[in-house]
Amino acid sequence: MVFLFIVVIVVSVAALTSLSNRRNAQYALRTSQAQFAAEAGLERAVVWLWYQALERAAAPSVVAYRQALDGMGLTDGATLRMEGTLGDGGRFEVRASRRDTTRLGEPQVELVVVSTGTLSDGTTRRLRQVLRVARAPFPFEYALLTNKADCVFCHLEVRSMDAFRGEPNPNDPSTWWRRVKVGVLEDLVTRDDQEVGGVHGALLVRGEVRQQYGGQPGLSSRYYTTLQPGQTQIRSTARRSPTPADCAVPSNCATPQNLYLNYPTSRDLARFGGRFPDGELPDSFPLPVPDANGNRLIDDQEWLRGGAVEPAKPKRNLRCWLD
């Protein structure tokens, strides 16, 4: 009898363990399915709040993005709801809240998205994601960027690393070089009709352009480029004189050029349809640590604010940048 009692206990424990394992497996499966439904809601929210909003935006800027969200009904401080169903009977509900902020004087949009995935049996999982949309950090796409340029334009030659592959063949696009860009924000001085070198790409100038000795306006006659107007790659290294495009008349800079004069600032973009003609050229030289108060000194608070490591972000965090 004792032996039989022990056998009954062992069999009962085994049966209960098996039943418990089965229930745990089913619960884990349902939880995973609810998690997938919640993730599907987050993915749908990204399409809704990012790609569809960008299609509505008049320009790739934070201001235009805010206006696009306004048009979709998601204004500053508001919350919108969206839901959807999945083929396996699951469904999701998404609630997106918007808060407009600024950082270092630049506008930002913070979107808090909460997605709830639910199965037909009521199993639920909830996920939270934060999307911060801000102006893109300045893209340093310039081989040379300076406030003033003087003696540097003396037998200067600026070209991309593609030159190490060999000369470009005009008939073989696979050999063409990427163009480079040189930006001068304030003042460009070259020698009077003497060798000053060239740029295998575009020269963007915002300030005064003059010759060194005579003070005459314009570049030296011996400055050259290899980029043809209207093209975006170097197809031949044959030297050519630049074709000045004066951006004081926006239509002059509607297509890619090899020499831009009076390149617009960010305050002039309305005349250019909200975009820089050939990529961003900063209004002032970007500092590693921003001089927020403009006193030409990096104060302690500016240093701490500009150089401090940001706090750790949640695991599900998405940053979206606009040019």
Backbone torsions as a table, in degrees:
resi	resn	phi	psi	omega
1	MET	NA	-39.8	178.8
2	VAL	-62.9	-42.8	179.6
3	PHE	-62.7	-43.4	-179.8
4	LEU	-63.8	-38.5	178.8
5	PHE	-63.8	-40.5	178.9
6	ILE	-64.3	-41.7	179.5
7	VAL	-62.0	-42.7	178.7
8	VAL	-60.9	-42.2	-180.0
9	ILE	-63.1	-45.4	-178.8
10	VAL	-62.9	-44.6	179.6
11	VAL	-63.8	-40.1	179.9
12	SER	-64.8	-44.1	178.4
13	VAL	-61.4	-42.8	179.3
14	ALA	-62.9	-41.3	179.8
15	ALA	-66.3	-43.6	178.7
16	LEU	-64.3	-40.3	178.2
17	THR	-62.7	-43.9	179.3
18	SER	-62.6	-42.0	179.5
19	LEU	-65.2	-41.0	179.1
20	SER	-64.1	-43.1	179.0
21	ASN	-62.3	-40.2	179.3
22	ARG	-64.0	-43.7	179.1
23	ARG	-64.2	-41.3	179.1
24	ASN	-63.2	-40.2	179.3
25	ALA	-65.2	-42.7	178.6
26	GLN	-64.8	-39.9	179.0
27	TYR	-64.9	-42.7	179.2
28	ALA	-62.7	-39.5	179.2
29	LEU	-64.6	-46.0	-179.7
30	ARG	-64.6	-39.9	179.1
31	THR	-62.8	-42.4	178.3
32	SER	-63.0	-42.6	179.0
33	GLN	-63.3	-40.8	177.0
34	ALA	-65.6	-36.0	177.1
35	GLN	-62.9	-44.0	178.8
36	PHE	-62.6	-37.4	177.8
37	ALA	-64.8	-41.7	177.5
38	ALA	-65.0	-39.6	178.0
39	GLU	-64.8	-36.6	176.8
40	ALA	-62.0	-37.3	176.7
41	GLY	-64.1	-39.5	177.3
42	LEU	-64.1	-42.2	179.1
43	GLU	-63.5	-41.1	178.2
44	ARG	-64.3	-34.4	179.0
45	ALA	-66.5	-38.4	177.7
46	VAL	-62.9	-42.6	176.8
47	VAL	-61.8	-43.1	-176.4
48	TRP	-68.6	-49.2	-171.4
49	LEU	-90.5	-13.3	-178.7
50	TRP	-114.5	-66.8	-173.5
51	TYR	-67.8	-46.5	179.9
52	GLN	-67.8	-35.7	177.2
53	ALA	-66.1	-39.8	179.3
54	LEU	-64.7	-34.4	177.2
55	GLU	-63.1	-31.2	179.7
56	ARG	-82.0	-23.9	-173.3
57	ALA	-66.7	138.9	-179.6
58	ALA	-74.7	-21.3	-178.8
59	ALA	-156.5	158.5	178.8
60	PRO	-80.5	68.7	179.9
61	SER	-136.6	160.7	179.9
62	VAL	-65.4	-38.3	179.2
63	VAL	-61.7	-47.0	179.6
64	ALA	-65.8	-34.5	178.1
65	TYR	-65.8	-41.4	176.5
66	ARG	-60.5	-42.8	179.8
67	GLN	-64.1	-36.9	177.9
68	ALA	-64.7	-41.1	177.1
69	LEU	-64.8	-38.4	176.1
70	ASP	-56.9	-44.5	-179.4
71	GLY	-65.6	-23.4	178.2
72	MET	-87.6	-2.2	179.1
73	GLY	93.9	-1.7	179.4
74	LEU	-98.9	85.3	-178.9
75	THR	-88.3	171.4	-179.9
76	ASP	-59.5	124.6	-179.8
77	GLY	88.2	-5.8	-176.7
78	ALA	-92.6	167.3	176.8
79	THR	-132.4	132.3	176.9
80	LEU	-115.9	153.4	-178.6
81	ARG	-120.7	140.2	176.7
82	MET	-142.1	145.9	177.9
83	GLU	-139.6	162.4	179.5
84	GLY	-159.0	164.2	-179.7
85	THR	-119.3	155.0	179.9
86	LEU	-114.8	163.1	-174.6
87	GLY	-66.2	-24.4	-177.2
88	ASP	-90.2	11.5	179.5
89	GLY	95.0	-8.7	176.8
90	GLY	-77.2	164.0	177.9
91	ARG	-147.5	165.1	177.6
92	PHE	-137.8	153.3	173.8
93	GLU	-128.7	129.1	-177.4
94	VAL	-117.2	132.2	173.0
95	ARG	-121.0	122.3	-178.0
96	ALA	-115.9	126.4	178.4
97	SER	-114.7	142.8	-176.5
98	ARG	-117.8	140.1	173.7
99	ARG	-141.8	121.5	178.4
100	ASP	-87.1	132.0	-178.7
101	THR	-136.1	177.5	172.8
102	THR	-134.1	152.2	175.2
103	ARG	-141.2	120.7	-176.4
104	LEU	54.8	37.5	177.4
105	GLY	82.0	-4.0	-178.7
106	GLU	-98.6	137.2	-179.6
107	PRO	-69.9	146.9	176.2
108	GLN	-137.8	159.3	172.3
109	VAL	-125.9	126.1	176.0
110	GLU	-110.5	124.2	179.2
111	LEU	-115.8	123.2	176.5
112	VAL	-105.1	117.2	-175.9
113	VAL	-112.6	124.2	176.4
114	VAL	-116.7	119.4	-178.3
115	SER	-115.2	129.4	179.6
116	THR	-114.8	118.9	176.2
117	GLY	-98.8	132.1	-175.3
118	THR	-134.1	136.0	175.8
119	LEU	-95.6	171.2	-178.1
120	SER	-65.1	-24.6	179.2
121	ASP	-88.7	3.7	177.3
122	GLY	95.5	-4.7	177.2
123	THR	-62.0	133.4	-172.2
124	THR	-133.9	141.8	170.7
125	ARG	-134.3	145.0	-177.9
126	ARG	-129.1	133.7	179.4
127	LEU	-124.5	148.5	179.8
128	ARG	-126.4	134.0	-179.5
129	GLN	-135.2	139.8	178.5
130	VAL	-111.5	126.7	176.7
131	LEU	-114.5	125.5	176.7
132	ARG	-115.7	121.5	-178.6
133	VAL	-109.2	122.6	-176.3
134	ALA	-144.4	168.0	176.3
135	ARG	-62.7	137.1	-178.7
136	ALA	-65.0	142.2	171.1
137	PRO	-55.8	145.1	-175.4
138	PHE	-54.8	125.0	-178.7
139	PRO	-78.8	111.1	-179.5
140	PHE	-79.0	75.3	-179.2
141	GLU	-98.4	13.6	-178.1
142	TYR	-99.4	131.5	172.6
143	ALA	-67.2	-30.6	177.5
144	LEU	-145.9	124.6	178.5
145	LEU	-134.8	124.6	-174.9
146	THR	-150.6	157.6	173.7
147	ASN	-71.5	-49.4	-177.6
148	LYS	-129.2	144.3	177.7
149	ALA	-131.4	126.4	-179.1
150	ASP	-133.9	-92.0	-174.2
151	CYS	-71.6	-12.3	177.6
152	VAL	-62.8	-28.1	177.6
153	PHE	-86.1	70.7	176.4
154	CYS	-141.0	102.0	-175.5
155	HIS	58.5	33.8	-179.4
156	LEU	-78.5	140.5	171.4
157	GLU	-139.6	122.7	-178.3
158	VAL	-120.4	122.9	-180.0
159	ARG	-147.1	164.0	-177.8
160	SER	-80.2	167.9	178.1
161	MET	-65.7	-13.9	177.8
162	ASP	-60.1	-20.4	-178.8
163	ALA	-61.7	-24.9	179.5
164	PHE	-70.1	-14.0	178.9
165	ARG	-84.0	-12.0	-178.2
166	GLY	117.9	176.8	-177.2
167	GLU	-68.9	143.6	176.7
168	PRO	-73.4	144.1	176.7
169	ASN	-103.9	118.5	-177.4
170	PRO	-55.5	-24.3	-176.6
171	ASN	-97.2	1.6	-177.6
172	ASP	-129.4	96.3	-177.0
173	PRO	-57.9	-23.9	-179.2
174	SER	-68.3	-15.4	-179.4
175	THR	-100.4	-4.2	-177.0
176	TRP	-67.5	147.3	-179.6
177	TRP	-89.7	147.8	166.2
178	ARG	-69.1	139.7	177.5
179	ARG	-75.2	155.4	173.1
180	VAL	-108.7	166.1	179.2
181	LYS	-130.7	137.6	175.1
182	VAL	-119.9	128.7	-177.7
183	GLY	-119.1	133.4	177.1
184	VAL	-125.3	120.8	-171.5
185	LEU	-88.0	-30.3	-169.9
186	GLU	-125.0	-46.4	-169.4
187	ASP	-155.1	126.7	177.9
188	LEU	-121.0	122.5	179.9
189	VAL	-123.3	129.0	174.9
190	THR	-125.3	168.3	-179.7
191	ARG	-72.7	160.8	179.6
192	ASP	-78.5	105.9	174.1
193	ASP	50.0	37.9	176.1
194	GLN	-122.7	164.2	-177.8
195	GLU	-59.1	125.5	177.5
196	VAL	-127.9	-0.9	179.3
197	GLY	86.7	-159.8	-176.2
198	GLY	-164.0	176.5	-178.0
199	VAL	-127.5	127.2	175.9
200	HIS	-83.8	67.1	-177.2
201	GLY	163.6	-138.8	-173.5
202	ALA	-113.1	142.2	173.5
203	LEU	-110.2	119.4	-178.0
204	LEU	-109.3	120.7	-175.9
205	VAL	-126.9	134.3	178.9
206	ARG	-107.7	-33.1	-174.6
207	GLY	-94.7	-152.3	-176.6
208	GLU	-75.3	142.5	176.0
209	VAL	-122.3	120.5	-177.1
210	ARG	-150.8	166.1	177.6
211	GLN	-93.6	152.6	-165.7
212	GLN	-69.3	-51.6	-169.5
213	TYR	-88.0	-50.7	-178.1
214	GLY	-81.0	-15.9	-179.2
215	GLY	73.3	12.5	-179.6
216	GLN	-69.6	145.2	178.3
217	PRO	-70.3	150.0	176.4
218	GLY	104.4	169.1	179.7
219	LEU	-80.4	162.8	169.1
220	SER	-58.9	145.5	179.3
221	SER	-69.0	-7.9	-178.1
222	ARG	-108.5	17.8	167.5
223	TYR	-83.0	138.0	-177.6
224	TYR	-133.1	166.2	173.8
225	THR	-142.5	166.8	175.8
226	THR	-119.2	4.6	-179.1
227	LEU	-96.7	125.5	176.4
228	GLN	-82.8	140.7	175.9
229	PRO	-55.5	138.7	-179.5
230	GLY	91.6	-10.0	-179.7
231	GLN	-107.2	157.5	-179.8
232	THR	-120.8	5.4	176.8
233	GLN	-137.7	155.1	179.3
234	ILE	-87.4	114.2	-177.5
235	ARG	-99.3	-17.4	-179.6
236	SER	-155.3	147.4	178.5
237	THR	-93.1	14.4	175.7
238	ALA	-62.9	128.2	-176.7
239	ARG	-74.6	142.8	177.3
240	ARG	-145.1	153.5	174.8
241	SER	-72.4	144.0	-179.4
242	PRO	-69.6	158.4	175.4
243	THR	-108.8	98.8	-175.7
244	PRO	-60.5	131.6	175.7
245	ALA	-118.2	109.1	-177.7
246	ASP	-85.4	109.0	-176.5
247	CYS	-75.1	1.5	171.6
248	ALA	-60.4	-26.1	171.7
249	VAL	-108.8	104.8	-172.5
250	PRO	-52.5	-35.4	-177.4
251	SER	-64.0	-22.5	178.1
252	ASN	-66.0	-23.9	-174.4
253	CYS	-114.8	24.2	-177.5
254	ALA	-73.8	-21.8	178.6
255	THR	-122.8	161.8	-178.2
256	PRO	-57.1	136.7	-178.8
257	GLN	-126.2	168.0	177.0
258	ASN	-102.9	-9.7	176.2
259	LEU	-149.9	111.8	178.4
260	TYR	-103.6	128.4	174.3
261	LEU	-112.2	150.2	-178.6
262	ASN	53.8	45.3	-179.5
263	TYR	-60.6	136.5	-172.1
264	PRO	-69.9	157.1	170.7
265	THR	-93.4	176.0	179.8
266	SER	-65.1	-19.7	179.9
267	ARG	-80.9	-12.1	-176.0
268	ASP	-103.3	6.7	-168.9
269	LEU	-71.2	-18.1	179.3
270	ALA	-58.4	-35.5	-179.4
271	ARG	-72.7	-13.9	-177.9
272	PHE	-112.4	25.2	179.1
273	GLY	69.4	24.8	178.0
274	GLY	82.8	5.5	-177.9
275	ARG	-128.9	149.5	170.1
276	PHE	-69.4	143.4	-177.4
277	PRO	-59.2	-38.1	-175.7
278	ASP	-142.2	50.0	-179.6
279	GLY	89.0	163.1	-174.1
280	GLU	-70.3	133.4	167.2
281	LEU	-120.8	117.1	-171.4
282	PRO	-61.8	152.2	177.2
283	ASP	-67.0	-33.2	176.7
284	SER	-141.5	163.5	-175.5
285	PHE	-65.6	125.1	-176.4
286	PRO	-70.6	129.6	179.1
287	LEU	-92.9	146.7	175.9
288	PRO	-58.5	-37.5	174.4
289	VAL	-118.0	114.9	-174.3
290	PRO	-61.3	136.8	174.3
291	ASP	-89.3	83.2	-170.4
292	ALA	-61.9	-38.1	-177.3
293	ASN	-91.8	-0.2	174.3
294	GLY	68.0	24.2	-179.2
295	ASN	-92.6	9.6	176.9
296	ARG	65.8	20.5	174.1
297	LEU	-131.9	145.3	174.2
298	ILE	-93.2	100.0	-179.7
299	ASP	-72.5	165.9	-178.0
300	ASP	-58.6	-44.2	-178.6
301	GLN	-66.2	-37.3	177.1
302	GLU	-65.2	-40.3	179.4
303	TRP	-63.9	-45.4	-178.8
304	LEU	-66.7	-39.1	-178.8
305	ARG	-73.8	-36.9	-175.9
306	GLY	-84.7	-25.4	-176.1
307	GLY	-108.7	-4.5	-177.1
308	ALA	-70.1	147.7	176.0
309	VAL	-76.3	129.6	179.8
310	GLU	-67.1	149.5	177.7
311	PRO	-62.0	156.8	-178.4
312	ALA	-59.0	139.6	-179.9
313	LYS	-91.5	156.0	173.2
314	PRO	-58.9	157.4	-178.0
315	LYS	-60.1	-38.6	-179.8
316	ARG	-99.8	87.3	-176.9
317	ASN	-136.4	130.6	-177.0
318	LEU	-125.6	125.2	175.4
319	ARG	-104.3	131.8	-179.7
320	CYS	-119.1	132.6	-175.7
321	TRP	-116.9	144.7	176.7
322	LEU	-120.3	136.9	176.9
323	ASP	-75.3	NA	NA
